[in-house]
Amino acid sequence: MTRIGTERVPVGAGPLTRAAVVAVARHHAWVDVDAAALAALARTRREIDDLAHSDRPVYGVSTGFGALALRHIPPDRRIDLQRSLIRSHAAGAGAAVEPEVVRAMMLLRLRTLLSGHTGVRPETARALAALLDSGLIPVVPEYGSLGCSGDLAPLAAVALALMGEGSVLGPHGPRPIAPALAEHGLTPITLAEKEGLALTNGTDGMLGMLVLAAADLRRLLDLADLTAAMSVEALLGTDRVFAADLQRLRPHPGQAVSAAHMRAALAGSEIVASHRGEDCPRVQDAYSLRCAPQVHGAARDTLAHAETVADRELASAIDNPVVLADGRVESNGNFHGAPVGYVLDFLAIAAADVAGIAERRTDRMLDVHRSHGLPAFLAADPGVDSGYMIAQYTQAGVVSDLKRCAVPASVDSIPSSAMQEDHVSMGWTAGRKLRRAIDGLTTVLVIELLTAARALDFRAPLQPAPVTAELRDLVRTRVPGPGPDRHLAPDIAAVTELVGSGAMDHLLGQGVSA
C-alpha cells in the first residue's frame, strides 16, 4: 500500500467532507476516530443490550431479517443470527471492485457507526477503523447490491473480513484474510446483537462511487473546456460567442464558468486573431464549437446538484433500525438509495453528452471538407498515412458505449426478499455505470486533446494562445508532433497518464470570473 503523505482524517459523529473521502479512499490517508464519539457509542449500546434481554421483538435484534422479520430468535441464538446474516449476505459475484471504492465504503460505514444511531459497540467501530488503516482491502465482488436495504452484499463482504473470513486483495490475487489480519496485529471480532445489520444496512458503496466520480468529473469538465478551446482555435473558429455579455442572457452558472474558461484559454491567440476581420466569409461556427459552454455548463450544473446530494448523504446516518436520541429503536426506510441513484444516473447522462460533443469537434478537425485547410485526418502524407482517422473511431466506439451507460439504472427496480423489498434503487449499478462513463469520457477528451494539439501544429507559423500553447507543449513532452504514422495506442495511453498525473492541473479552471 502506498500512502501519499501523512494526512490524517478525523472521523466522528459529524459529517465528512468529499475531500476527506477522496483522501482516505484514493490517497490512503489515516483515520483518527473521535474519542467522544466512541464514548457515546458505549451509552447507545446500552439501549441495544437492554432490548436484547427483553421479550419485546425488535427487528434485527431479536428477529430475523427481511421477509424473515416475523421469526423470533431466542437469546441464545442471537450471536449466531449476526454471524449467519453476514455469511449469507456476502453473496456477491463477479470481479473484485476497485480498492478505492472499497476504502470509501469502509470509511463511510465507519462514519455512520460513529454517528451513535446504529447501536454498535465501540470495539466494533475501532475494528473497522483498524482494518481501514491497515491497508488491507477486502475482496468485494461487483454484483450483489440492489441499492435498497443498502449495499448489502458489498458491505457484508467487508463485515466478513472483520470476522476473519473471506479474502483480501494481495499482490498476486486474493488471499485468505485470517493470516493477513494476524500479520497486521488485528484480531477477528465476534458480532453482537444488531451489529450485523449496522455493518450492512447502508448506501456507502454507491455514495463512495458518487464522491469519487464527482471529483473526477469536476477535473474532466475543466479539461473539456480546454480541449474545446483548442478545437475552436484549430478550426479557425471565433471566440466572440463566448463573451460574458452573451452568456449573461442565459444566466446558468455552469455555462458562465465554462465560457469564462474558454475565453481565458483563447486570449492572445494569433490564430484566432488571423481571421477576425470583416473579410472572413463564415458567419457562425458549428454547434459543437459554438455551444460548448452550454453543454459543458449544463454538465457543471448537474454536477453541482449531485455534489449537494452527496454532502447531505455525508451528514446522514443510514441504518435500520436506528437508535434515536431518546433511546427509541425504530425501523425506517432511510436506507433506500433513490437520492444517490438518481444523481449517479444524471452524471452518466452528462458525461455521455460532453463526450459526444467532443467527438464531433474531433471529427471536424479530421475532415478535409470542414477543417478549413488542415490536411485530411491530420496525416503527414494523406493516402500513405492515415493520421488520426482510427483514433476518431475509438472515440466513436466509446461515445456509443457511453450512450448505453446513460440509460438510467434507477428506474429499473426489481423486487426481492419474497416481495418484502418490493422496490429497490439499483443505485450500486448506477455507480458502476458512472465509473465506466468517467473512464470513457477521459479517453474521448484525451483523443480530442491529441487531435487539437496536432491541428495547432499545422497552423504554424501562426501561434496559439499562451494557455493552449502550454497545453500542447505538455502533450509534446509525451507524444511527438506531426510526422509519419506511428503506433497510436501508446500515445493515447501516455496522454491519459499525463491527464491523471496532475501535470496540467495548473491550467485547469482558469478564467472563472464570468
N, C-alpha and C positions, 0 to 999 in steps of 0.2 A: 504494500500500500504506500502511495506517495502522498505526503501532506504538503500543501503549499503554505509555508509559514507556520506560525504557531497560534493562529487565531482561535479564540475560544468564544463559543456562543452560549450565553446564558439561557436556560430553559426552565420555566416555572409555570405558574398558573396563568400568566398573562399571554397576550398574543405574540406570535412570532412574526418577523418580517419576511418578505420574499427574499431579501438579500441574505438573511440568516439561513434560510432553507438551501439556497444555492451554495453558500459557503460550506455547509455540512455535507450536502449531497455530492457536490461536484469537486470541492477542494479539500474535503476531509478535515474540516475544522473540528476541534474538540467540542464537547458539550459540557457545560457546567450546570449541574442540577441544583436548583434553588433549595436551600435547606428549609426555608419557611414552607415551601410547597410540600416537601416531604413530611414535615410535622403535621400539616393539615391533612395529608393522606391518612395518617395514623388515626386522626379524630374521625374522619369519614368512615374509615374501615370498621369502626366500632358499630356503626349502623348496620353494615352488612353482616357482621358477626352475630348481632342480636337477631336479625332475620333468619340467619342460617340455623339458629337453635330454637326457632319458634315453629308453630304449626301453620302459620299463615303461608299460603302458596305465593311465591314471588318468582316471576319469570327469570330463568337463568340462575337463580339461587337454589330454589327447591323444586324446580320443574324442568322438564325437557325443553327443547328449542324448536323454533319454527312451528311446523304442524304438529310437533310432539309437545307443545307447551301445556297441554292438559294433563300430562303424565306427572304425577307427584313422585319425587325422588326421595327415598328415606335418607336420614342424616348420614348413615354410614356409607352411602354410595355417592355422596356429592363431590368428593375429591375425584372419584372415578369419572363422574359426569364431566368435569372440566377437562380431564385428560382425553376422554373419548371425543369431546367436542373438537379439540384441536386436531387430533388424529384424523377424524372423519372429514373435517372441513379442509384439511390440507390435501385437497383432491385435484390440484391443478395438473395441467398437461401442457406439453409444448416446450419450446426453447426457454431458457432462463432469461428473465428480463434484465435490463442493464443495471449495473451496480448503482449508478446514481439514482435510479428510480427506487431501488430497494432502500438505500440510505435515506432518501427523502421520506419514504413511507415510515421507516422506523422513527425518524425524528418527529414526524407529525403525530404518530401514535403516542410517543413519549410525552409530547406536549399535552395531549388530551388526558393521558393518565394523571399528569401533574395538575390538571385543572381542578381536581378534587371532586369531580362529578361521576367518576366511574366506580369508586369503591374498592380499588386495588390496594394491596399492602405497599408500604414504602419500599420493601425489598424487591418487589416485582418491578417497580419503576427504576430502581437502581440497577437491576439486572439488565433491563433493556438499554439503559444508558451505557453500561459497561460493554455490552455487545456492540453497540454503535461505535464506541471509542476504540474497540479492539481492531477495527478494520475488517473483521470477518463479514462476509456477505452471504447471508442465507440464499440458497437457490430458490427462487420464486418463479414458478412456471408462468408462461404468458396467459394461458387460458384458465378460467375458473371463476372470474368475477362477473356478476350481472349488475354490479353497481347499486345494489339495494340490500339492506341489512349490511351495508358497507361493502368493502372489497374483501369478502370473506376468505376465499381460498388464498389469495396472496398474503393477507395478514396472518392467516393460520400457518403458512409456511415459516413466517418469522417467529410466531409463538412456538412452533415445533422446535425451532433452533434453541429457544430459551429453555425448553425441556430437555435438551441434549439429544434430540432426534433430528433426522433429516440430514441435509447436506449443505456445505458451503462451497463457494467458488474457490478453486485453487489454481495455481499457475498452469496445471495440466488438465484442468477439468474439475468436475465436482468431486469432493472428498467428504467422508463422514464427519459430522460436526463434533462428535464427542471428543475425539483426540485433539481436534483444533481448539475446542474450549479449554482443555487441560493445558495445552501449550501456552495459552494466554492467561492462565491462572484463574479461569472462570469456572464456576460450578453450576450445573443444571439446576433449575428450580422446579418445585412441585407447586402447581397452581392450586390456589384455594378457591372457595366458593365465589362465583361471579367473575373470576379473573379471566376465564376463557373467553367469555363474551366481551369483556373490556378490551382484550387484546385484538379482537377480530371485528368488532362492530363499528367500523369507521370508514370514511371516504378518503383515507390517507393516500392510497395509491393514485387515485385519479387526481387528487389535489396536488400531490407532488409532481405529477406529469404536467399539470397546468402551470405551476410555478416555474418549472424548468423551461417549458415551451415559451412562456411569456418572456422570460429573459432572453431566450434565443431570438424570438420573433422581433423584439424591440431592436436588436442589433441588425437583424436582416432587413428591416424596413429602412433603417438608416442607410444600409448598403444599397438597397433598391433605389433610393433617391439618388445616390451617387452614380450607379450604373445607368440609370435613366438619363441623368445629365450628360454622361459621357456619350450615350447613344444619340441624344439630341445634337450634341456638338459634332459627332462623327457624320451624322446625316444632314448637316448644314441646316439644322432647324433653328427656330427662333427662341429666344428666352423672354420675349415680351409677354407671352401668355402667362408667365409665372409672376408677373408684377403683383405687388401687395395690394394695390387698389382693386385689381380684378378679383383677387382671392377674397377680399372683404365683401364682395357682392354675394358670396355664398359662405357665410361665416361658420363653417365646420372647423373646429380647432385642428384636427389632424391634417386637413387639406392645407391650412395655412402653414403648418410646420413643414410639410413636405415641399411646398412651393418655396419656402424660405431656404431650405436645404439646397434645392436645385439652383436658385438664384446665386447663392454663395458659391456653389461648385462651378458655375459658369462665368463668374465675374472675372473680367480681364482676358477673356478668350479672343485670340486673334482670329480663330476660325469662325466664331460667331460674328465678330465684327466685320469679317470679309464680305458678308452678304446681307448687311443691314440696310443697304442703300435702296432707294426707290426703284432701281433698275432690276431688283430681284423679282422674277416672274411669279413666284409662289405666294399665294395668299394665306394659306393655312397648312399646318403640318397635320400628319395623320393622327388619329385619336391616340394611338399607343404612345406618341410623344406629347401631344398637347394635353391629354387628360391624365398624365401620370400622377400629378398631385391629387386629383380627385379620387383615383383608385387607391393609391398608397395612403391617402388621408383617411378614406373610409376604413381601411385596414387598421390604421392607427386608432381611430375612434372605437372600433370593435375591440382592439387590444385593451384600450383604457377601461372599457366596461368589464372585460374579463379580469383585469387586474383588481378592479373594485370587488368583484365576486370573490376572487382569491383572498383578498385582505379580510373580507368578512368571514370566510371559512377559516382563516388562520387565527381568528379570535373565537372560534366555535368549540364547543365540547360535544363531540358526536359519539353517542353510545346508547344502548338500550338494554335494560332500563338505566336511568340516571339517578344519582343521589342529589337531591336538592338541598338548598341551604338550611331548610327547616327539618332535615332528616328524612323527608319522604323519599321513597324509592318508586319512581313512576316510569311506566312504559311510554314510548313516544315514537314518532316517525322521522326524527331528525337525521337518521342515517340514510334517507333516500338521496340519491346522487343527482337528482334533476338539476339543481342550481349549477353544479360543476359540469355535468354532462352537456348541458346546453352550450355553455361558453366554449368548451372544448370543440364542439361541432362548429360553432361560429368561427373560431380561429382557423379551423381547417378550410372553411369556405374562403376566408380572407387570404390564406396562404396560396390556395389554388388560383385565385384571381390575380394576385400580384405576380405569381409565376407566369400566368397566361399572358399578361400584358408585356412582361419582359421577353418572353419567347417571340412575340410579334415584333418587338423592336429589333431583336437579333435577326429575324428573318428579313427585315427590310435592309439591314446592312449587307446581307449576302446576295441580294437580288440586284443584278446589274441594272434592271429597268427602274428601280426605285431608290437606289443608293446614291444618286447624284454624283456619279463619277468614280466610285470605288470599283476596283476590279471584281469580276464575278467570284463570289464566295470568298473574297479577300485572298485569293490564291496568288502566289508569286508568278506563276505561268499558267493561267486558266486553260484547262484542257489537259495539259500534262499533270498539273497539280489540281487537287480538289479543294484545297483550303479548308475552311470550316464547314463545308457542306454537311458532313455527317455529325458534327458537333451539334448542329441545329436539330438533326434527327433525334439525338439524345435528349435535347430539351423537349422536343415534341412528345417523345415517349414518356418522359417524366410528367409533363403537364397533363397528359391523358390519364396517368395514374393518379395525379392529384385531384382530378375531377371525380374519380371514384372515391378517393379519401374524403371528398367534400360531402358525399352522401351522408346525412346525419345518422348516427347510431342511436341517438337519444329518443327517436320516435319508434324504435324497434323493440318495444317491450315484449318479453316472453315470460309467461307465468311459471312459477316454480314452487317447490315445497308444498305439494298437494294443494295448490291454489291459496295457501296462506300468504305467500309473497306473490300476489297476482298482478302486480305492476312494478316493473323494475326500470332503472335508469339507463343501463348499458354505458354508464359513464367511463368505466375502465376501458371498454372497447373504443370509445371516442378518444380517450387519451392515447391509446396505442396508434390509432389512425393519425392523430395530430403529430406524434413523433415522426412517423413516416413522412408526413407532409412537410415538416420542418427540414428534414434531410433533403427532400425533393426540391424545395424552394432554394435551398443553399446551392444545389447543383445547377439549377436554372440560372441563378444570379451569377454564379462563377462563370458559366459559359457566356453570358452577356458581357461580363467584365473582360474576359479574354477577347471576345469579338470586338468590343468597342475599343479596347487598347490597340488592337491591330489596325482598326479603321483609322484611329487618330494618327498612327504612324504613317499611314498612306496619305494623310492630309498635309504632310511636310511639303514645303518649308513653313507653312503656317503653324503656329504653336497653339496648343490647347491652353485652357485656363490653368493657373497655378495649381489649383486643387486637383483637377482631373489629370494634369501632367504628373503630379506627385503620385497619384494612384496608379497611373500607367507605369511609371518608373518602378514602383513597388512590384508590380506584376513582372516587370522585366528582370527583377532580381531572381526570379524563379523560372521564367519562360522566355526564350529568345523572341525577338521581333520577327517581322515578315521574312520569309525565305522558303526554300523548297519544303514540300510536305514532310512532316515528321510524325512520329507516334504521338497521337493527341491525348490518349487516356492518361499517361503520366503527367501531362501538362494540366489537365483538369484536376487531377488529384493534388498536384503541387499547389495550385492556386486555392483549392479547397482548404488545404492545410494552412496556407497563408491567411485566409479569412479567419480561421479558427485560432490562429496564433496571437491575435491581438495587435499585429504589426500595423494594421491600418486603422486601429480604433481612434487615433487622434484626428483622423479625417472624418469620422462619422459624427453626425449630429451637429454639423456646423451651420451657422446662419439661422438659428431657431427663432430669432425675433421676426415675427410676421409683420 
